[in-house]
């Protein structure tokens, strides 16, 4: 049993925002590996059961808002008696990476990402795989406005390609393990597009 968690904020007002890149990757996985399956409320989130890369997986989107993402992850890990270092993959947006890039790591710091911080606190460990999707640095835009805003026209094609690539990386992680997925998908990032301060939303 594998657990693939995409982080984001629930509700239509946050759909398609930069901070919801994790949700977007999980949605891609659900459409491919569990077409037509209706998400069900479970573990403080919305869950879909799927077979990804030949492995039984739960695709989970916490509905607690980003800062409390660890509750959903901990509940699922405890229920299924998972080993986070082997069985858990968390997918998040990353301000430090340019749009178009993704990066897999077996552990590490939260990098200031509140969702990763809460998961680490709840699990009591940083040893679990995380797949970061680049959204570009915010530049002069206030960070909260930037991450809760939608991608600019220049960024959109880059991030769509990265979301597709991230879904393939998650499939590889489930089927072949983290090392193989890192070898295949940790490539050089694409050039960053200039962020635009458009269609931003505040908490």
C-alpha positions in Angstrom: 0.0 0.0 0.0 1.3 3.4 -1.0 0.0 6.8 0.0 0.3 9.7 -2.5 -0.7 13.1 -1.0 -1.2 16.3 -3.0 -1.2 19.5 -0.9 -3.5 22.5 -1.6 -6.4 24.4 -0.2 -10.0 23.2 -0.6 -12.8 25.2 -2.3 -13.4 26.6 -5.8 -11.8 29.9 -5.0 -8.4 28.1 -4.7 -8.8 25.9 -7.7 -5.9 26.4 -10.2 -3.9 28.6 -7.9 -0.1 28.1 -7.6 -0.4 26.7 -4.0 -2.7 23.9 -5.3 -0.1 22.3 -7.6 -0.2 19.2 -5.4 -3.9 18.9 -5.8 -3.5 19.2 -9.6 -1.0 16.4 -9.8 -3.2 14.0 -7.7 -6.2 14.9 -10.0 -4.2 13.9 -13.0 -3.3 10.6 -11.3 -7.0 10.0 -10.4 -8.2 10.7 -14.0 -5.6 8.2 -15.4 -5.7 5.4 -12.9 -9.2 5.6 -11.4 -11.3 7.2 -14.2 -14.8 8.0 -13.1 -14.1 7.2 -9.4 -15.8 9.6 -7.0 -13.5 11.0 -4.3 -14.8 10.1 -0.8 -14.3 11.9 2.5 -11.7 10.1 4.5 -8.7 10.9 6.8 -9.6 14.7 6.9 -9.4 14.7 3.1 -10.8 13.5 -0.2 -9.5 10.1 -1.1 -9.5 7.9 -4.3 -8.3 4.3 -4.4 -6.2 3.5 -7.4 -3.7 1.0 -8.8 -0.7 3.2 -9.8 2.2 1.5 -11.5 0.8 -1.8 -10.5 0.8 -0.8 -6.8 -2.3 -0.3 -4.7 -2.3 3.4 -3.8 -4.5 5.9 -2.0 -4.6 9.3 -3.7 -5.3 11.9 -1.0 -6.1 15.6 -1.0 -6.3 17.0 2.6 -9.2 19.3 3.1 -7.9 20.9 6.3 -6.3 23.8 4.5 -2.5 23.9 3.8 -1.3 24.7 7.3 -2.9 21.6 8.9 -2.1 19.1 6.1 -0.4 16.8 8.6 -3.6 15.7 10.2 -4.8 13.9 7.1 -1.4 12.4 6.4 -1.0 11.1 10.0 -4.4 9.5 10.1 -3.8 7.6 6.8 -0.3 6.5 7.8 -1.5 5.2 11.1 -4.6 3.5 9.7 -2.7 1.6 7.0 0.4 1.1 9.3 2.6 2.6 6.6 6.3 3.3 6.8 6.6 6.9 5.7 10.2 6.6 4.4 9.0 3.9 2.0 5.3 4.3 1.5 4.6 8.0 1.5 4.9 10.6 -1.3 3.9 14.2 -0.7 3.5 16.5 -3.7 3.8 20.3 -3.2 4.4 23.6 -5.0 7.8 25.2 -4.5 8.7 28.9 -4.8 12.5 28.1 -5.1 12.1 26.2 -8.3 11.3 27.7 -11.7 8.0 26.8 -13.5 8.5 23.8 -15.7 10.7 22.0 -13.2 10.1 19.3 -10.6 12.4 17.7 -8.0 12.1 14.5 -6.0 13.9 14.2 -2.6 13.8 11.4 0.0 13.8 13.8 3.0 14.8 17.3 3.9 13.5 20.5 5.5 10.2 22.1 4.7 11.9 25.0 2.9 9.3 27.3 4.6 6.4 25.4 3.1 3.7 25.3 5.8 2.1 22.1 4.6 5.4 20.2 4.7 6.2 21.8 8.1 2.9 20.5 9.6 3.4 17.0 8.1 6.9 16.8 9.6 5.6 17.9 13.0 2.7 15.4 12.9 4.8 12.4 11.8 7.8 13.4 14.0 10.1 12.8 11.1 11.4 14.4 7.9 12.2 11.0 6.2 9.5 10.7 3.6 9.6 11.5 -0.1 8.5 14.8 -1.4 7.9 15.8 -5.0 8.2 19.6 -5.6 6.6 21.4 -8.5 8.2 24.7 -9.4 6.0 27.8 -9.4 8.8 30.5 -9.8 9.9 33.0 -7.0 7.3 35.7 -6.2 9.6 38.6 -7.1 8.1 41.8 -5.7 4.7 40.3 -5.2 3.7 39.6 -1.6 4.3 35.8 -1.1 0.8 35.0 0.2 -0.8 36.9 -2.7 1.5 35.1 -5.2 1.0 31.5 -4.0 -2.8 32.0 -3.8 -2.9 33.6 -7.3 -3.2 31.9 -10.6 -0.4 31.2 -13.1 0.3 33.9 -15.7 -0.2 33.2 -19.4 3.6 32.8 -19.7 3.8 30.3 -16.8 0.7 28.2 -17.7 2.2 26.0 -20.5 5.4 25.4 -18.4 3.5 24.4 -15.3 1.1 22.2 -17.3 4.0 20.3 -18.6 5.5 20.1 -15.1 2.3 18.7 -13.7 2.1 16.0 -16.3 5.8 15.2 -15.6 5.1 15.1 -11.9 2.3 12.6 -12.4 4.6 10.4 -14.3 7.3 10.7 -11.6 4.7 9.7 -9.0 3.8 6.7 -11.0 7.4 5.7 -11.3 7.9 6.2 -7.5 5.0 3.7 -6.9 6.2 1.2 -9.4 10.0 1.4 -9.3 10.8 3.2 -6.1 12.2 6.5 -5.2 15.8 6.1 -6.5 14.6 5.1 -9.9 12.1 8.0 -10.0 14.8 10.5 -8.9 17.2 9.1 -11.6 14.6 9.6 -14.3 12.9 12.8 -13.4 15.3 15.1 -11.5 16.4 16.8 -14.6 17.6 20.4 -15.2 14.9 23.0 -14.6 13.3 24.9 -17.5 14.0 28.6 -17.8 11.8 30.6 -15.5 9.0 32.8 -16.8 8.5 36.3 -15.4 5.7 36.2 -12.9 2.8 38.5 -13.3 0.6 39.9 -10.5 -2.7 38.9 -11.9 -5.9 37.3 -10.5 -4.4 37.1 -7.0 -6.4 35.9 -4.0 -5.8 36.5 -0.3 -6.4 34.2 2.6 
